[in-house]
Amino acid sequence: REGILKTAKALVEDTKVLVQNATASQEKLAQAAQFSVSTITHLAEVVKLGAASLGSEDPETQVVLINAVKDVAKALGDLISATKAAAGKVGDDPAVYQLKNSAKVMVTNVNSLLKTVKAVEDEATKGTRALEATIEHIRQELAVFSSPVPPARVSTPEDFIRMTKGIMMATAKAVAAGNSCQQEDVIATANLSHCAIVDMLSTCKEATYHPEVSRDVRQQALRFGKECTNGYLELLEHVLVV
């Protein structure tokens, strides 16, 4: 636990330097990015060691930890991209606003990882904490989904339809967890939801940019994807309250 906390703290410091160097030379920016990548690599290693120390009889909690550090790594990748885009820009430029937003997401995800690490050995709260982290991550992914930025790749509508099956399974799991109120069931729900909703959102957006999909259909699909996610978030919030 101490190793994870120490490395996470170092990553936050690296992140501050990275953001500060957005207006510096390309050389300083590249160096700051390299330090951050080195630290996140080390953080991933110590989190894996922490997950392994829990023992193979608790795989769902191991997945919670791995998901938490994956979220941090993704946020760092987005932050590095935002820093590069904001290089040399003035304060009111949209790229600078995106940089500040990415930095906030990065700090939120590091804090989420730390809370998860602290709660992971507490049988009474580890499921609740895992669900809170999943809800926060889904909200972040929904913000990316709702942005006007096109996806990096394109999927087919058939790919998207296949992804929706995961939502059905995750919904059934969430209802079961709400009925049982067992921490193990809540952790399993958090892990399944984390995967199912994020996959659905990314594939939905990718499918809407398929060349055979019209602009009107794209807008409808994006709206329904957002409504589906908001409805699912509401379900998870209910499970959390129960």
Protein Blocks (a to p, Z undefined) as FASTA:
>chain_A
ZZmmmmmmmmmmmmmmmmmmmmmcfklmmmmmmmmmmmmmmmmmmmmmmmmmnopklmml
mmmmmmmmmmmmmmmmmmmmmmmmmgopafklmklmmmmmmmmmmmmmmmmmmmmmmmmm
mmklmmmmmmmmmmmmmmmmmmmmmpmbdcfbdcdfklmmmmmmmmmmmmmmmmmmmmno
paklmmmmmmmmmmmmmmmmmmmmmmmmpfklcfklmmmmmmmmmmmmmmmmmmmmmmmm
ZZ
